[in-house]
Amino acid sequence: MEIKLPEPFTFEKGNRAVLLLHGFTGHTADVRMLGRFLEKKGYTSHAPIYEGHGAPPEDLVKSTANDWWQDVLDGYDHLKNSGYDEIAVAGLSLGGVLALKLAYNKPVKAVIPICTPMYFDNVEELTQGFKQFAKEYKQLEKKEDDQIQNEIEELMKDSDETFETLSHLIQEVHDNVDTIYAPAYVLQAEEDDMINKDSANYIYENIESDEKDIKWYEGAPHVITLSDYKDQVHEDVYQFLEGLDWSE
């Protein structure tokens, strides 16, 4: 069976731009509906795909957090080079980590971390998420259970650098959150079983933004942007963006 690979997207609408960042093992589908919603509200959005993502799991373990960070910088530059001077950034999970890193490395209009990990123990949880992703991908390829198990074991042997750099990225951003001054809106699902939910409070309490807020979604799962709560997330993100002091 041939699996259609996802692609980056750019939805051009107004002069206000939002960089949308997907999660670990995910791809642009994580944030595509949010992008379409913002487009209807007059916002331009762009979502890159990190190296190794939206592809077989064998490709993902050949990439590192350094590659993904470069993809985010390229996405930011894509909007800049397209004429957008004011860029907000929103990210789900790993995308939220990268969004926060962007916020203390580049001028951003605002940062919106969504279900974003901030602790070392999250790497173990993300490892389990990767194994589940690999299993489901291989099931789509119609492989037998024994073969799937063997291939996942081999994958994990090759994944040390991927997970080491992921761990370092989370720790680095954890230690630099207090250098962020852009307006911030922290969103967290109450039923998130993928990350340490204390991360949301840590970000909110330590970020130095004068304008910041936090919202918890009772009953919501980790990938909240693809859940039954997505419409509320869309509206909340839009209202936050509308409250910013855009130049036009």
ChimeraX commands (.cxc) that place a marker at each C-alpha (Angstrom):
marker #1 position 0.00,0.00,0.00 radius 0.5
marker #1 position 1.30,3.42,-0.95 radius 0.5
marker #1 position 1.06,5.99,1.84 radius 0.5
marker #1 position 0.56,9.58,0.71 radius 0.5
marker #1 position 3.15,11.79,2.37 radius 0.5
marker #1 position 1.99,15.14,3.80 radius 0.5
marker #1 position 3.39,18.48,2.67 radius 0.5
marker #1 position 4.03,21.91,4.20 radius 0.5
marker #1 position 1.32,24.49,3.65 radius 0.5
marker #1 position 0.96,28.24,3.30 radius 0.5
marker #1 position -2.48,29.84,3.48 radius 0.5
marker #1 position -2.08,33.46,2.41 radius 0.5
marker #1 position -4.79,35.88,3.45 radius 0.5
marker #1 position -3.95,39.02,5.42 radius 0.5
marker #1 position -0.88,40.94,6.57 radius 0.5
marker #1 position -0.82,39.26,9.97 radius 0.5
marker #1 position 1.16,36.01,9.85 radius 0.5
marker #1 position 1.26,32.96,12.11 radius 0.5
marker #1 position 3.90,30.23,11.97 radius 0.5
marker #1 position 2.26,26.90,12.92 radius 0.5
marker #1 position 4.44,24.07,14.25 radius 0.5
marker #1 position 3.41,20.43,14.52 radius 0.5
marker #1 position 4.27,17.80,17.11 radius 0.5
marker #1 position 6.85,15.01,17.39 radius 0.5
marker #1 position 6.04,12.13,14.97 radius 0.5
marker #1 position 3.28,14.36,13.59 radius 0.5
marker #1 position 3.10,16.62,10.55 radius 0.5
marker #1 position 1.12,19.54,9.17 radius 0.5
marker #1 position -2.24,17.80,9.73 radius 0.5
marker #1 position -1.72,18.64,13.43 radius 0.5
marker #1 position -2.26,22.34,12.68 radius 0.5
marker #1 position -3.94,22.39,9.27 radius 0.5
marker #1 position -7.49,22.97,10.56 radius 0.5
marker #1 position -6.20,25.79,12.76 radius 0.5
marker #1 position -4.51,27.28,9.68 radius 0.5
marker #1 position -7.73,27.10,7.66 radius 0.5
marker #1 position -9.70,28.67,10.51 radius 0.5
marker #1 position -7.24,31.55,10.78 radius 0.5
marker #1 position -7.32,32.00,7.00 radius 0.5
marker #1 position -11.08,32.56,7.19 radius 0.5
marker #1 position -10.43,35.18,9.86 radius 0.5
marker #1 position -7.95,37.06,7.67 radius 0.5
marker #1 position -4.64,35.63,8.89 radius 0.5
marker #1 position -1.83,34.17,6.80 radius 0.5
marker #1 position -0.27,30.98,8.13 radius 0.5
marker #1 position 2.65,28.76,7.20 radius 0.5
marker #1 position 3.46,25.30,8.55 radius 0.5
marker #1 position 6.73,23.53,7.71 radius 0.5
marker #1 position 7.36,19.80,8.14 radius 0.5
marker #1 position 10.43,18.90,10.18 radius 0.5
marker #1 position 13.03,16.65,8.62 radius 0.5
marker #1 position 12.12,12.97,8.97 radius 0.5
marker #1 position 8.48,13.72,9.82 radius 0.5
marker #1 position 5.47,12.86,7.70 radius 0.5
marker #1 position 7.54,9.90,6.45 radius 0.5
marker #1 position 8.39,6.33,7.52 radius 0.5
marker #1 position 9.76,6.06,11.08 radius 0.5
marker #1 position 13.13,4.99,9.67 radius 0.5
marker #1 position 13.47,8.53,8.27 radius 0.5
marker #1 position 12.60,10.15,11.58 radius 0.5
marker #1 position 15.41,8.44,13.51 radius 0.5
marker #1 position 17.90,9.73,10.93 radius 0.5
marker #1 position 17.02,13.30,11.95 radius 0.5
marker #1 position 17.77,15.31,15.09 radius 0.5
marker #1 position 16.37,18.24,17.02 radius 0.5
marker #1 position 19.01,20.41,15.35 radius 0.5
marker #1 position 17.45,19.59,11.97 radius 0.5
marker #1 position 13.96,20.42,13.24 radius 0.5
marker #1 position 15.14,23.75,14.64 radius 0.5
marker #1 position 16.60,24.63,11.26 radius 0.5
marker #1 position 13.25,23.78,9.64 radius 0.5
marker #1 position 11.55,26.21,12.03 radius 0.5
marker #1 position 14.06,28.96,11.20 radius 0.5
marker #1 position 13.47,28.28,7.50 radius 0.5
marker #1 position 9.71,28.54,8.07 radius 0.5
marker #1 position 10.14,31.85,9.87 radius 0.5
marker #1 position 12.36,33.12,7.04 radius 0.5
marker #1 position 9.78,31.94,4.48 radius 0.5
marker #1 position 7.23,34.30,6.01 radius 0.5
marker #1 position 9.77,37.11,6.37 radius 0.5
marker #1 position 10.90,36.75,2.77 radius 0.5
marker #1 position 7.25,36.74,1.68 radius 0.5
marker #1 position 6.87,40.22,3.14 radius 0.5
marker #1 position 5.40,39.50,6.56 radius 0.5
marker #1 position 7.03,41.70,9.19 radius 0.5
marker #1 position 4.91,40.63,12.16 radius 0.5
marker #1 position 4.86,36.91,12.87 radius 0.5
marker #1 position 3.21,35.09,15.76 radius 0.5
marker #1 position 4.14,31.46,16.40 radius 0.5
marker #1 position 1.97,28.64,17.74 radius 0.5
marker #1 position 3.07,25.05,18.26 radius 0.5
marker #1 position 1.70,21.74,19.50 radius 0.5
marker #1 position 3.85,19.59,21.82 radius 0.5
marker #1 position 7.36,19.55,20.28 radius 0.5
marker #1 position 6.11,22.42,18.13 radius 0.5
marker #1 position 5.48,24.39,21.32 radius 0.5
marker #1 position 9.05,23.74,22.48 radius 0.5
marker #1 position 10.35,25.00,19.15 radius 0.5
marker #1 position 7.95,27.97,19.25 radius 0.5
marker #1 position 9.35,29.00,22.63 radius 0.5
marker #1 position 12.90,28.65,21.34 radius 0.5
marker #1 position 11.99,30.86,18.38 radius 0.5
marker #1 position 10.55,33.44,20.78 radius 0.5
marker #1 position 13.91,33.97,22.50 radius 0.5
marker #1 position 15.93,33.85,19.28 radius 0.5
marker #1 position 13.84,35.94,16.86 radius 0.5
marker #1 position 11.39,38.83,17.05 radius 0.5
marker #1 position 7.89,37.32,17.28 radius 0.5
marker #1 position 4.56,39.05,17.76 radius 0.5
marker #1 position 3.46,36.40,20.26 radius 0.5
marker #1 position 4.03,32.78,21.22 radius 0.5
marker #1 position 1.34,30.13,21.81 radius 0.5
marker #1 position 2.68,26.86,23.26 radius 0.5
marker #1 position 0.03,24.10,23.20 radius 0.5
marker #1 position 0.46,20.97,25.37 radius 0.5
marker #1 position 4.19,21.66,25.45 radius 0.5
marker #1 position 6.70,19.45,27.35 radius 0.5
marker #1 position 9.24,21.11,29.63 radius 0.5
marker #1 position 10.67,18.20,31.64 radius 0.5
marker #1 position 13.19,15.42,31.11 radius 0.5
marker #1 position 10.65,12.71,31.97 radius 0.5
marker #1 position 8.67,13.77,28.92 radius 0.5
marker #1 position 11.33,12.13,26.72 radius 0.5
marker #1 position 10.30,8.70,28.02 radius 0.5
marker #1 position 6.69,9.50,27.21 radius 0.5
marker #1 position 7.62,10.80,23.75 radius 0.5
marker #1 position 9.62,7.59,23.17 radius 0.5
marker #1 position 6.47,5.57,23.82 radius 0.5
marker #1 position 4.62,7.86,21.44 radius 0.5
marker #1 position 7.24,7.18,18.78 radius 0.5
marker #1 position 6.88,3.41,19.20 radius 0.5
marker #1 position 3.12,3.71,18.80 radius 0.5
marker #1 position 3.56,5.88,15.71 radius 0.5
marker #1 position 5.99,3.33,14.21 radius 0.5
marker #1 position 3.60,0.46,14.95 radius 0.5
marker #1 position 0.64,2.21,13.34 radius 0.5
marker #1 position 2.69,3.22,10.30 radius 0.5
marker #1 position 3.84,-0.36,9.76 radius 0.5
marker #1 position 0.31,-1.67,10.21 radius 0.5
marker #1 position -0.73,0.62,7.36 radius 0.5
marker #1 position 2.01,-1.05,5.32 radius 0.5
marker #1 position 0.20,-4.36,6.02 radius 0.5
marker #1 position 3.14,-5.94,7.83 radius 0.5
marker #1 position 2.75,-8.88,10.21 radius 0.5
marker #1 position 2.94,-8.33,13.98 radius 0.5
marker #1 position 6.23,-10.21,14.44 radius 0.5
marker #1 position 7.87,-8.25,11.65 radius 0.5
marker #1 position 6.58,-4.98,13.09 radius 0.5
marker #1 position 7.98,-5.80,16.53 radius 0.5
marker #1 position 11.39,-6.72,15.11 radius 0.5
marker #1 position 11.55,-3.57,12.99 radius 0.5
marker #1 position 10.63,-1.35,15.95 radius 0.5
marker #1 position 13.37,-2.96,18.05 radius 0.5
marker #1 position 15.86,-2.18,15.29 radius 0.5
marker #1 position 14.54,1.37,15.04 radius 0.5
marker #1 position 15.10,1.98,18.73 radius 0.5
marker #1 position 18.71,0.83,18.42 radius 0.5
marker #1 position 19.25,3.56,15.83 radius 0.5
marker #1 position 17.38,6.30,17.68 radius 0.5
marker #1 position 19.86,7.34,20.40 radius 0.5
marker #1 position 20.95,10.59,18.75 radius 0.5
marker #1 position 17.37,11.57,17.90 radius 0.5
marker #1 position 16.19,11.22,21.49 radius 0.5
marker #1 position 19.35,12.67,23.03 radius 0.5
marker #1 position 19.00,15.84,20.99 radius 0.5
marker #1 position 15.27,15.96,21.78 radius 0.5
marker #1 position 16.11,15.78,25.48 radius 0.5
marker #1 position 18.71,18.52,25.14 radius 0.5
marker #1 position 16.24,20.72,23.26 radius 0.5
marker #1 position 13.59,20.40,25.97 radius 0.5
marker #1 position 16.16,21.12,28.70 radius 0.5
marker #1 position 17.57,24.13,26.84 radius 0.5
marker #1 position 14.15,25.69,26.35 radius 0.5
marker #1 position 13.19,24.88,29.95 radius 0.5
marker #1 position 16.24,26.87,31.07 radius 0.5
marker #1 position 15.57,29.83,28.77 radius 0.5
marker #1 position 11.84,30.41,29.13 radius 0.5
marker #1 position 12.57,33.34,31.42 radius 0.5
marker #1 position 14.25,35.20,28.55 radius 0.5
marker #1 position 10.98,35.43,26.59 radius 0.5
marker #1 position 9.18,38.78,26.64 radius 0.5
marker #1 position 6.72,38.38,23.75 radius 0.5
marker #1 position 3.02,38.10,24.62 radius 0.5
marker #1 position 2.23,34.48,25.47 radius 0.5
marker #1 position -0.85,32.26,25.64 radius 0.5
marker #1 position -0.28,28.82,27.18 radius 0.5
marker #1 position -2.85,26.14,26.31 radius 0.5
marker #1 position -2.97,22.77,28.08 radius 0.5
marker #1 position -5.26,19.73,27.86 radius 0.5
marker #1 position -6.39,18.37,31.23 radius 0.5
marker #1 position -6.34,14.73,30.07 radius 0.5
marker #1 position -2.93,14.94,28.40 radius 0.5
marker #1 position -1.23,11.56,28.95 radius 0.5
marker #1 position 1.73,12.29,26.68 radius 0.5
marker #1 position 3.58,14.93,28.71 radius 0.5
marker #1 position 4.02,16.17,32.27 radius 0.5
marker #1 position 1.14,18.63,32.57 radius 0.5
marker #1 position 3.07,20.70,35.12 radius 0.5
marker #1 position 4.90,22.00,32.05 radius 0.5
marker #1 position 2.07,24.44,31.34 radius 0.5
marker #1 position 2.30,26.08,34.77 radius 0.5
marker #1 position 6.09,26.16,34.52 radius 0.5
marker #1 position 5.94,28.04,31.22 radius 0.5
marker #1 position 3.27,30.44,32.45 radius 0.5
marker #1 position 5.01,31.20,35.73 radius 0.5
marker #1 position 8.51,31.62,34.33 radius 0.5
marker #1 position 7.94,33.43,31.06 radius 0.5
marker #1 position 8.70,37.15,31.49 radius 0.5
marker #1 position 5.97,38.46,29.21 radius 0.5
marker #1 position 3.95,41.39,30.54 radius 0.5
marker #1 position 1.01,40.07,28.56 radius 0.5
marker #1 position 0.43,36.38,29.27 radius 0.5
marker #1 position -2.44,34.01,29.97 radius 0.5
marker #1 position -3.02,30.29,30.47 radius 0.5
marker #1 position -6.03,28.10,29.68 radius 0.5
marker #1 position -6.78,24.51,30.70 radius 0.5
marker #1 position -9.23,22.36,28.70 radius 0.5
marker #1 position -11.08,19.94,30.94 radius 0.5
marker #1 position -11.35,16.47,29.38 radius 0.5
marker #1 position -9.13,17.29,26.39 radius 0.5
marker #1 position -6.38,14.92,25.09 radius 0.5
marker #1 position -2.77,15.72,24.14 radius 0.5
marker #1 position -3.35,16.29,20.42 radius 0.5
marker #1 position -6.02,18.83,21.21 radius 0.5
marker #1 position -5.89,20.41,17.74 radius 0.5
marker #1 position -7.34,17.20,16.25 radius 0.5
marker #1 position -9.80,16.52,19.06 radius 0.5
marker #1 position -13.41,17.44,19.78 radius 0.5
marker #1 position -11.99,20.53,21.50 radius 0.5
marker #1 position -10.42,21.93,18.34 radius 0.5
marker #1 position -13.16,24.49,17.65 radius 0.5
marker #1 position -12.69,26.04,21.09 radius 0.5
marker #1 position -8.90,26.06,20.60 radius 0.5
marker #1 position -9.34,27.78,17.24 radius 0.5
marker #1 position -11.56,30.46,18.72 radius 0.5
marker #1 position -9.29,31.00,21.74 radius 0.5
marker #1 position -6.18,31.35,19.57 radius 0.5
marker #1 position -8.01,33.78,17.28 radius 0.5
marker #1 position -9.26,35.93,20.15 radius 0.5
marker #1 position -5.76,36.07,21.64 radius 0.5
marker #1 position -4.28,37.10,18.28 radius 0.5
marker #1 position -6.98,39.75,17.87 radius 0.5
marker #1 position -5.97,41.26,21.20 radius 0.5
marker #1 position -2.40,41.89,20.09 radius 0.5
marker #1 position -1.14,45.30,19.01 radius 0.5
marker #1 position -0.63,44.62,15.31 radius 0.5
marker #1 position 0.65,47.49,13.17 radius 0.5
marker #1 position -2.26,47.07,10.76 radius 0.5
marker link #1:1,2 radius 0.2
marker link #1:2,3 radius 0.2
marker link #1:3,4 radius 0.2
marker link #1:4,5 radius 0.2
marker link #1:5,6 radius 0.2
marker link #1:6,7 radius 0.2
marker link #1:7,8 radius 0.2
marker link #1:8,9 radius 0.2
marker link #1:9,10 radius 0.2
marker link #1:10,11 radius 0.2
marker link #1:11,12 radius 0.2
marker link #1:12,13 radius 0.2
marker link #1:13,14 radius 0.2
marker link #1:14,15 radius 0.2
marker link #1:15,16 radius 0.2
marker link #1:16,17 radius 0.2
marker link #1:17,18 radius 0.2
marker link #1:18,19 radius 0.2
marker link #1:19,20 radius 0.2
marker link #1:20,21 radius 0.2
marker link #1:21,22 radius 0.2
marker link #1:22,23 radius 0.2
marker link #1:23,24 radius 0.2
marker link #1:24,25 radius 0.2
marker link #1:25,26 radius 0.2
marker link #1:26,27 radius 0.2
marker link #1:27,28 radius 0.2
marker link #1:28,29 radius 0.2
marker link #1:29,30 radius 0.2
marker link #1:30,31 radius 0.2
marker link #1:31,32 radius 0.2
marker link #1:32,33 radius 0.2
marker link #1:33,34 radius 0.2
marker link #1:34,35 radius 0.2
marker link #1:35,36 radius 0.2
marker link #1:36,37 radius 0.2
marker link #1:37,38 radius 0.2
marker link #1:38,39 radius 0.2
marker link #1:39,40 radius 0.2
marker link #1:40,41 radius 0.2
marker link #1:41,42 radius 0.2
marker link #1:42,43 radius 0.2
marker link #1:43,44 radius 0.2
marker link #1:44,45 radius 0.2
marker link #1:45,46 radius 0.2
marker link #1:46,47 radius 0.2
marker link #1:47,48 radius 0.2
marker link #1:48,49 radius 0.2
marker link #1:49,50 radius 0.2
marker link #1:50,51 radius 0.2
marker link #1:51,52 radius 0.2
marker link #1:52,53 radius 0.2
marker link #1:53,54 radius 0.2
marker link #1:54,55 radius 0.2
marker link #1:55,56 radius 0.2
marker link #1:56,57 radius 0.2
marker link #1:57,58 radius 0.2
marker link #1:58,59 radius 0.2
marker link #1:59,60 radius 0.2
marker link #1:60,61 radius 0.2
marker link #1:61,62 radius 0.2
marker link #1:62,63 radius 0.2
marker link #1:63,64 radius 0.2
marker link #1:64,65 radius 0.2
marker link #1:65,66 radius 0.2
marker link #1:66,67 radius 0.2
marker link #1:67,68 radius 0.2
marker link #1:68,69 radius 0.2
marker link #1:69,70 radius 0.2
marker link #1:70,71 radius 0.2
marker link #1:71,72 radius 0.2
marker link #1:72,73 radius 0.2
marker link #1:73,74 radius 0.2
marker link #1:74,75 radius 0.2
marker link #1:75,76 radius 0.2
marker link #1:76,77 radius 0.2
marker link #1:77,78 radius 0.2
marker link #1:78,79 radius 0.2
marker link #1:79,80 radius 0.2
marker link #1:80,81 radius 0.2
marker link #1:81,82 radius 0.2
marker link #1:82,83 radius 0.2
marker link #1:83,84 radius 0.2
marker link #1:84,85 radius 0.2
marker link #1:85,86 radius 0.2
marker link #1:86,87 radius 0.2
marker link #1:87,88 radius 0.2
marker link #1:88,89 radius 0.2
marker link #1:89,90 radius 0.2
marker link #1:90,91 radius 0.2
marker link #1:91,92 radius 0.2
marker link #1:92,93 radius 0.2
marker link #1:93,94 radius 0.2
marker link #1:94,95 radius 0.2
marker link #1:95,96 radius 0.2
marker link #1:96,97 radius 0.2
marker link #1:97,98 radius 0.2
marker link #1:98,99 radius 0.2
marker link #1:99,100 radius 0.2
marker link #1:100,101 radius 0.2
marker link #1:101,102 radius 0.2
marker link #1:102,103 radius 0.2
marker link #1:103,104 radius 0.2
marker link #1:104,105 radius 0.2
marker link #1:105,106 radius 0.2
marker link #1:106,107 radius 0.2
marker link #1:107,108 radius 0.2
marker link #1:108,109 radius 0.2
marker link #1:109,110 radius 0.2
marker link #1:110,111 radius 0.2
marker link #1:111,112 radius 0.2
marker link #1:112,113 radius 0.2
marker link #1:113,114 radius 0.2
marker link #1:114,115 radius 0.2
marker link #1:115,116 radius 0.2
marker link #1:116,117 radius 0.2
marker link #1:117,118 radius 0.2
marker link #1:118,119 radius 0.2
marker link #1:119,120 radius 0.2
marker link #1:120,121 radius 0.2
marker link #1:121,122 radius 0.2
marker link #1:122,123 radius 0.2
marker link #1:123,124 radius 0.2
marker link #1:124,125 radius 0.2
marker link #1:125,126 radius 0.2
marker link #1:126,127 radius 0.2
marker link #1:127,128 radius 0.2
marker link #1:128,129 radius 0.2
marker link #1:129,130 radius 0.2
marker link #1:130,131 radius 0.2
marker link #1:131,132 radius 0.2
marker link #1:132,133 radius 0.2
marker link #1:133,134 radius 0.2
marker link #1:134,135 radius 0.2
marker link #1:135,136 radius 0.2
marker link #1:136,137 radius 0.2
marker link #1:137,138 radius 0.2
marker link #1:138,139 radius 0.2
marker link #1:139,140 radius 0.2
marker link #1:140,141 radius 0.2
marker link #1:141,142 radius 0.2
marker link #1:142,143 radius 0.2
marker link #1:143,144 radius 0.2
marker link #1:144,145 radius 0.2
marker link #1:145,146 radius 0.2
marker link #1:146,147 radius 0.2
marker link #1:147,148 radius 0.2
marker link #1:148,149 radius 0.2
marker link #1:149,150 radius 0.2
marker link #1:150,151 radius 0.2
marker link #1:151,152 radius 0.2
marker link #1:152,153 radius 0.2
marker link #1:153,154 radius 0.2
marker link #1:154,155 radius 0.2
marker link #1:155,156 radius 0.2
marker link #1:156,157 radius 0.2
marker link #1:157,158 radius 0.2
marker link #1:158,159 radius 0.2
marker link #1:159,160 radius 0.2
marker link #1:160,161 radius 0.2
marker link #1:161,162 radius 0.2
marker link #1:162,163 radius 0.2
marker link #1:163,164 radius 0.2
marker link #1:164,165 radius 0.2
marker link #1:165,166 radius 0.2
marker link #1:166,167 radius 0.2
marker link #1:167,168 radius 0.2
marker link #1:168,169 radius 0.2
marker link #1:169,170 radius 0.2
marker link #1:170,171 radius 0.2
marker link #1:171,172 radius 0.2
marker link #1:172,173 radius 0.2
marker link #1:173,174 radius 0.2
marker link #1:174,175 radius 0.2
marker link #1:175,176 radius 0.2
marker link #1:176,177 radius 0.2
marker link #1:177,178 radius 0.2
marker link #1:178,179 radius 0.2
marker link #1:179,180 radius 0.2
marker link #1:180,181 radius 0.2
marker link #1:181,182 radius 0.2
marker link #1:182,183 radius 0.2
marker link #1:183,184 radius 0.2
marker link #1:184,185 radius 0.2
marker link #1:185,186 radius 0.2
marker link #1:186,187 radius 0.2
marker link #1:187,188 radius 0.2
marker link #1:188,189 radius 0.2
marker link #1:189,190 radius 0.2
marker link #1:190,191 radius 0.2
marker link #1:191,192 radius 0.2
marker link #1:192,193 radius 0.2
marker link #1:193,194 radius 0.2
marker link #1:194,195 radius 0.2
marker link #1:195,196 radius 0.2
marker link #1:196,197 radius 0.2
marker link #1:197,198 radius 0.2
marker link #1:198,199 radius 0.2
marker link #1:199,200 radius 0.2
marker link #1:200,201 radius 0.2
marker link #1:201,202 radius 0.2
marker link #1:202,203 radius 0.2
marker link #1:203,204 radius 0.2
marker link #1:204,205 radius 0.2
marker link #1:205,206 radius 0.2
marker link #1:206,207 radius 0.2
marker link #1:207,208 radius 0.2
marker link #1:208,209 radius 0.2
marker link #1:209,210 radius 0.2
marker link #1:210,211 radius 0.2
marker link #1:211,212 radius 0.2
marker link #1:212,213 radius 0.2
marker link #1:213,214 radius 0.2
marker link #1:214,215 radius 0.2
marker link #1:215,216 radius 0.2
marker link #1:216,217 radius 0.2
marker link #1:217,218 radius 0.2
marker link #1:218,219 radius 0.2
marker link #1:219,220 radius 0.2
marker link #1:220,221 radius 0.2
marker link #1:221,222 radius 0.2
marker link #1:222,223 radius 0.2
marker link #1:223,224 radius 0.2
marker link #1:224,225 radius 0.2
marker link #1:225,226 radius 0.2
marker link #1:226,227 radius 0.2
marker link #1:227,228 radius 0.2
marker link #1:228,229 radius 0.2
marker link #1:229,230 radius 0.2
marker link #1:230,231 radius 0.2
marker link #1:231,232 radius 0.2
marker link #1:232,233 radius 0.2
marker link #1:233,234 radius 0.2
marker link #1:234,235 radius 0.2
marker link #1:235,236 radius 0.2
marker link #1:236,237 radius 0.2
marker link #1:237,238 radius 0.2
marker link #1:238,239 radius 0.2
marker link #1:239,240 radius 0.2
marker link #1:240,241 radius 0.2
marker link #1:241,242 radius 0.2
marker link #1:242,243 radius 0.2
marker link #1:243,244 radius 0.2
marker link #1:244,245 radius 0.2
marker link #1:245,246 radius 0.2
marker link #1:246,247 radius 0.2
marker link #1:247,248 radius 0.2
view
